[in-house]
Amino acid sequence: MTTRSTTLTINGETHVVDVDHRTTLLDLLRHHLDLTGTKKGCDHGQCGACTIIVNDRRINACLTLACMHDGDDITTIEGLGTPDDMSALQRAFIKHDGFQCGYCTAGQICSATAMLQEAKAGWPSNVSASLEGAGALSDEEISERMSGNLCRCSAYTGIVNAIREAAAEGGQ
C-alpha cells in the first residue's frame, strides 16, 4: 500500500494525515477523521450528499482524492455551526422544514452556503437574466443553482424557502 502525508485545514483545524493515496476526501473525512456529517450518497457525484466547501468552492467529496487537497482549506457541515450556534442557513432549514430524513441536509447546507457566496460575487447561472452582475435570487434561480443536490424526500419547497430567507438576511 502506498501512502502519502497530506496536510489539510478542516473547519479551522490543521490535520496531518498519512493515508493510502487512493483514499477519497469523503472517506478521509468520515472514516479517518470521524467527521460523519458529510454523507456518502451515490459515490458517483450525482446526488450532492457529500458536498463540502474547499477553498471557498463547493465540491463533491466523493469525486476527489484526499492527497489532491494538500494545503487546502476545507469546510464541512461541522464547521458551519453547532446546535447552540447555528448558521443563518441552518436556522432557516429548521424554520422552513427544509429536510425530512436529513440525509442530504449537510450537503444541501454546504452547497447553499457556497452558492450564496457565488451569487453575491455575481456569478451567473443557466437561468440568470444577465451575465453581468448579481441578479435577484428567485425561486427558479435558487433551484437551478442547487440542481446538483438531490433530496429523495422532496423537501425542495422548504429548501428553497430556507435559502431565500438566509439570502435576504445576508447570511449563510
Summary of the structure (lengths in Angstrom):
residues: 172
radius of gyration: 16.1
end to end distance: 40.9
largest distance: 51.4
contacts: 530
relative contact order: 0.16
helix: 37%
strand: 18%
